[in-house]
Amino acid sequence: MSPADVDALVVGVSLLGSGGGGDAATFSGVLRQRLGGGQIALARPAELPDAWVVPVGVIGATHVLTEKLPNGREFRDAVEAVTRWTWQTPTALMALEAGGLNGLSALVAALDLGLPFVDADLMGRALPRLDQFTWAVRGLPVTPCALAEPNGQVLVVDNVGAPGLERTARAFLSATGGWAALALPPTELRRAAPESATGSLARALALGRAHAALPRPAEPAEIAAALGGRMLATGRVLEIARRGHGHSFGRGSISIIDFADGSGSGSVVRLEAENEFLLALSDGEPTASCPDLLCLLDRRTAAPRTADTIRVGEEVIALVLPGPPWWRRGDVIGHVAPNAFGLDSPAVLLPDAAGGM
């Protein structure tokens, strides 16, 4: 991947974000600067069979990044802390999640530390909770890990499972400014790869390049076909409801009047969200859901939009793209289906998701 690919990657990881994951453009300038005139390889796990890999990324309120700027050492400090704690030197990095800004932040970390980058991650998209890491679902340890925040404070967490790490990390973030770099324990790649989503950034690049090749303006059906998905609605945002949800993340819903048939009297499509879009309903009937990717695009520019930036009156295109194959298996899908977020619906998946881009 070269600097010329950054724009396509930003679009691709934004689509994998499914409305969440933070603004990927936040790290685009940093990634271009780190690349300079060079490249970074997206290595397949089989190319680094003896590697000890550390997943890295940013957690917390990612929009705060534009207010509380990085000091430039967060990833290095977090990786050095887990190295000291485990006595195991990592020989490669991978991403915590492929959706949103963490699709780029882990590449920045690999360039800063001079380590190979493995095209694997622990979500294959964006998801809100640390206990939704693929490693956590499969019982691989997620501690000892380290969090490094911009003021220089580093916290090492050990001897807790993923739910305990979720609670500890959120408490740390609320007391230190909202975001931090996270590095998980060095793990043998041969052991980690089968319990990771692989090829996510290669997919993001392919999605971004397909998006860039679209005519301008493009018809909604053209966009859906180029990205390997299905159109849910084309219309105007009627209502946005945002609300708290106990001690969890904020909840919200976006209602769209669908004018796709040109009649002006289409159905109402509602997207339920918790950071990411989780469930789509058409006139109250579930039509698509997580772990597939529910995406909103600007009707004029086809640019992906995040759930927290949509406003009433905007014209949008709602699409569903195939989700990561790792989550579609019957023994793990329950961790990311709408039921896992308190929504009364099982997973509603694209029937041909395995063949999507």
Disulfide bonds with the S-S distance in Angstrom:
none
